[in-house]
């Protein structure tokens, strides 16, 4: 039975409703600052007629941005997501107002409402977040698996953003026996590595019987069971496992989506691309556009287009080498182009051509694909879809994650593909462009310190 303080959907609906009220109130504030209490009828009627559409778009946008997810966050994240959301809302209103002439929102009203909405929504959401941290239940976790996987999981749960999921026990041997000893004292059992089938079944049985939650990794064995098709033959029900591919009819919609989005983005980003061209040409010798052979759908080769961020002779002596954080081969301007993902913009032409998708697994070079195919028998599955400019792994993973971790994200994306998921990843990509730049360095150092403290507070059972 769920606890009274659990963060349920009813509370989320209430939060969203207050959000909508505050958003619309901020628009009225903009009108009041501009016109006083005597708002021209044309402007007010236009707002009244469009309020419902703006509110619906506001809700959808914030749901896709993950605004109402409060775990694994800090106050800075709340303000950051609010600001990004209101920038996108203001741009949308501006485009509709001045392109379609459907809404009568003067630019000054947009500016005033933008500022007031950030203040009001940030204050409200911070109150909600602090209430969540203060009153929602803290979840105690037992991590189960081999020592290497357990330590990796501990590092992830030790993030300074993790307020509500605390690791109490780490079980590295005699799994079922040790889980039985501590099950009454935890809320979640997380199986972080491969475990013998008999022990795994025993743990499943205990967890379900005691009404506890079970966390599993995104291993191939677990991913393959996602989105099954149920079949019935007389009195026998059968689970048909879905494959790692996108159905042809959905693939056609995805292609149309790619053409539309890439055309629009090329138009919007053309001034940025022009400035980037000038900067690269002025700061380092060599071509502006860098071509490199990569692998895409059905393991076909293609030439990926990128703004050059390394010296022209970066791999002349070393041969193919995976890029790393603080790579010495990266040029001065290249560092910023990579941080803001501007170097990826020419790939919009690859999307129009059909070599890539806007969203999909990031393409690798043939040298590394051959290497990874030999090391992981499931690596080929990521090539059941077109390679992408951005992807699930880039948004929800870490840039420095090893290829196996990225593969799990890619397979998760393929299994759960939808146009809505592509939209969500695109919006999340906008968010992390600035989030990753601001969070590097100091946060990593603080996280390492906290990781050491967290490991000391965990009870290891072997």
N, C-alpha and C positions, 0 to 999 in steps of 0.2 A: 504493500500500500504506500503510495507516494506521501512524503512528508508535507506538512502544511506550508513549509517555507520553500518548497521546490519552485523553480522558475518555470511556470507552466504557460501554455499558450494564451490563457485568459489574460494574464498579466502583460504579455507581449501585445495583444490586441489593444489593451488600454493604453500602453505606451505609444503605440502607433496613432491612436485616435488623438491623444494630446499633442503628438508631433504635428499632425495635420492642422489642428487648431492653431498652434503656435506659428506654423508656416504661413497660414492665411492671415493671421494677425500681423505678422511682419510685413506682408504686402500692404495691409491697411495703414500700418505705421509709415511706410514709404509714401503713400498718398497724403497722409496727414502732414508729414514734414514738407512735402512739396506744395500742397494746396490749402493747408489748414483743415478746418472742419467742413469747408464748403467744396467738396470734391466735385468737379464738373460731371454732369450726368452721363455724358458719353463715356468718360473714363470708368466711372463706377459701374455702369450697366455692362460694359465690356468685361470688367473683372467678374461681375456676378455670373455672367453667362459662361465664363471660362473656368470658374473656380473648381467645379467638379472634375474637369479634365486635368487641370493642374494638380489637384489633390491626388488623383489616381496615378498620374505619372510620378509624382513625388513619392508615393508609397512603393511603387514598383522599382524605382531607381534606388531607393534606400534598402529595399530587400535584396536587390542584386549586389549592392555594395557591402552587404553584411553589417549594416548599421546596428541591427538589433541583436547581434551576437555579442555578449558581454564577457564571456570567459576568455582567458588568454589575452587580456587587454590591459592597458594602463590608461590613465586620464588623458595623456597626450594623444593616444589613438582615437579617443572619442572626439576630441576637438579636430583632429586631422581629418577623420572620415566626414564629420559634419561640414567642414570647409570644402572638401572635394565635392560632396553632394550638392552643396549650394552653388558652387561654381558651375556645375553641370546643369542645375536647374535654371540658373540665370542665363546661361548661354542658350538653353532651349527656349526660354521665354523670349529672349532677344531675337533669335532666329525667326520664331513664329510672329512676333510683333512687327518686325521690320521687313521680313521677306513676304509673309502672307498678309500682313495688315489686318489680322483677325482680332488681335488684342490691342487695346490702347494703353500701353504702358510706356510712359516717357522714360528716357534713359536715367534721369535723376531718381525717379521712383524705383527703378530696378536697383540702382546703387544703394539707396537708403534701405530698401527691403532686404538686399543681400547682406548688408552689415548687421541689421537688426535680427535677421533670421539666424545668422551664425551665433550671435550673442545669446538669443533666447533658446535656441535648440541646444547649444553647447551646455548652457546652465542646466536645462532640464535633463539632458542625457547624462550629465555628470552626476546629478542627484540620483537618477535611476541606477547608474553604475555603482555609486557608493552604497546605495541601498542593497543592491545585489551582492556586493562584496561583504557587507555587514550582516545581512539577514539570511541569505541563501545558504544551504547546507554545504559544508566542506566535504568533498568526496575523498575517502581514503582508498588508496590503490595498492594492490599487491601485484608486482610484476613477476611473471613466471617465464623462465627460459634459461638458455645457457648464459654463462657469465658475460660474454661479449655483448650479446643482444640486450641483456639486462642493463648493462652500463650505458649502452647507447640510448636506451629508453629513458634511463635516469637523467641523462644529459638533456633530453628534450623536455621532460617534465620539470626540469630545474630552471626553466626560463624565468626571468624576472617579471614576465607578464602573467605567469600562471598563478592565479590567486586561489583557485578553488579545488584543484586536483593535486593532492599531496600523496607522495609515495611513502607508505608506512613499512612495507615489507618487500624484500627482493628474494625470490626463491630460485635457486640455481641447481637444485638436485632434489631427488625424491619428491617430485612435483605434487602428485595427488595427496600424498601423506602430509606434506607441509601445508598445502592449501586447506586441508581439513582442520588443521590446528588453528589457523588464523582467520578462517572465513567469517566467523561471527564478528570479527573486529574490523572488517573492511567493507566498502561499498561496491568496489569494482575489482575484478580479477582480469589482468591484462596478460594474454599469452603472447609474449614478444618474440618467441622463436619456435622452431620445430620441436614437437614433443611426440613421444610414442603414442600411437593411436589409442591403445588401451588406457593410458594415463589421461590422455585428452578427453576421452569419453567419460571417465570418472569425474574429471573436473567440471565438464559440462553439466553432468547430472547434479553434482553438489551445488553449483552456482544457481541453476534453475530451481532446484528444490528449495533453496534458502532465499529465493527472490532477489538475488544480487545481480548486478550488471556484468556483462562479459565484453571485454574489448579484444579484438583480433587485429593482427597486422594485415597489410595489403599484400600478402604473399600471393603467388599465382594460385595456390590451392584454395585460398579464400576468395580471390577475385573471380574465379571461374564460376562461382555459385551466385554471383550477382545477376539480377534481372532474369530469373528463370521463367520458362513457359510451362504451365501446368497442363498435363494431359491425363485423360481418364479412359481406361479400357475396362469396360464392365465394372467390376468392383475393385480395380487396382488403379491407384493414382501414381503418375510418373512425373518426375521433374526432368524436363528437357533443358539442358544447359545451353545458354546462348553463347555464340562465338564472339571473338574479338574483332568485330567489323561493324561498319555502318551500313544499314540496309540501303539498297539502290535508290529508293524513292526519297529517303532522308538525305542521301548523298547529293541528289540533284538540288534539293533545297539549300543544302550547305554550299554548293557551288554558286548558286544565285546570290546567296548571302555574301560570299567572298567577293564576288564581282561588284556588288553594290557598295560594300563597306570599303574595299580597297580603292575604288574610284573616288568615293567621298573623301577618304583620308589623303589621297594624293592631292586632291584639290585644296584641302585645308592646310596640309603641311608643306606645300610647295615653297612658301617663303622661307621656312626653316631649312629646307633642303638647299635652297640657293645660298643662304648664309653659311651653311655647313661646307658647301663646295668651296666657297671663297676662303674660309678659315683653314681647311685642309691644304689647299694649294699654297697658301701663304706661310704655313708653319713647318712643312716637311716635304722633301722631294719625293716624287713618285706619283702614281695615278690617284685620282680622287676615289674612283670606284674600284673595289677589290672583288675579284671573281674567284670563287673557289668551288671545287667539285663536292657536292653533297649528295646524300641519299634521301629519296622521298618514297611515295607510294609504290608498292611492289618492288622495293629495293632498286628503283631506277635512279641513274645518276642525272644530275642537272647542275648548272652553274648558278650558284647563289650570288646575289648582288648585295654588297655592303659598302658603306662608307669606310675607307681605310682608317684603322685606328692604331695600326702597328707600323713600324718602319718597313720600307719596301723590301728589305732583305731579312725579315724576322726569322724565317725558317731556312735560310740558305744553307746553314751548316748543321742545324739540329734535326731537320726533317720535321714531319708532322708531330706536334706536341700540343696537348690540351692546354688551353688557356687557364691561368690561375689568378687568384686575387693578388693584386699588386704586381702583376706581370711586368718585368723590366722592359719587355719589347714594346709595350704600349706607349704611344706618343703622348705629349703633354695635352693636346686637345683631344686625343683619342680617349683619355681617361674619363673626360666629361661626356663625350658622345656615348660611351658605353654605359655610364651611370644613368643617363637619361634615356637610354635605348634609342637614341637618334641614329646610331649607326645601322639600325635595322630597317630604316624607312625605305631604302631602295628595293627591299624585298616585296614591297607592294606591287612592283612590276612583275616579280616572280608569281605573285598571286593572280594577277590579271592573265598572265600567260598560261597558268594552270599547273605550274610546277609545285606550288605551295598553296596552303590555306591560310587564312588569317589566324585561325586557332588550330593547333595540333601539336604533335611531338616535335621538339626542336630537331632540325636535321643535323646529322653527324657526317664526317668525312668517311670515304670508303675504307681507309686504313683502320679507323677505330671501329667501324661497323663490323668488319671482318673479325677483329679482335674480340669484340663483345659477343658476336654470334657464337664464337667458339667457347667463350666463358659462361654464357647463359643461354640455355636451349630455348628460352621464350623471348629472346630479344627481337627476333624477326617479326613478332606480332605487332610491334609499334609501327611497322611499315605497311600495315593493312589500311592505313589512312594517309592522306597527304601530310607532309611536314608542315609545321606552322611557324608564323612569326612569333607568336606567344602561345603559351600552353598552360595546362594544369600544373605541371611541375615548376614552371617559372613563377606562377602566382602563389602556389601553396607550399612549394619546397624552398630549398636554399640553393643559391647559385653554385656553391661549392659541393653540393651533394654528389655522392658517387653515382655512377650510371645505373646501378641496380635500384637505388632509391628513386631516381628519375623514371626508370622503366615502370615501377609500380604506379607512379602518378599517371604516366601515359596510358597504361592499361586500364586504370580506373576511369580515365577520361573517355576512352573508346567504349567501354562497357556502359557508361552513363550518358553518352552523347545525346544532346538535343540542341536546337537553336537557342533555347533559353540559357543553356549552360555556356554556349559560346558568348552570348551577350554578357553573362555574369563574369566570365574570364576576361573579356575586353574591359569591362568597368574596373575589375580588380587590378588589371594591368596598369590602368591610369593611376590608381591609388598607390601601387607599389613603386612607381617611377620615382616618387619623392620619398616614400617611406623608407626604401632601402638606402637611399643616399643619406638620409638623416640618422639612420639607426646603426650604421657600420662603426667599427672601431670601439668606442667607449662601451656600447651595449654588449659587444662580444666579450670584452674584458670583464665587465660586471657579471655577465652570465657564467663565465668560467669560475669566478670566485664563489658565486652562489651554488654552483654545481658541487664544488668541494664541500660546502657546508651541508648541502642536502644529502649527499652520500653518507656523511657522518651521522645523520639523523635517521637513516634507514636501517631496519633490522634485517640482516641477511640470514637466510635459512638455507642450509646445504644438505 
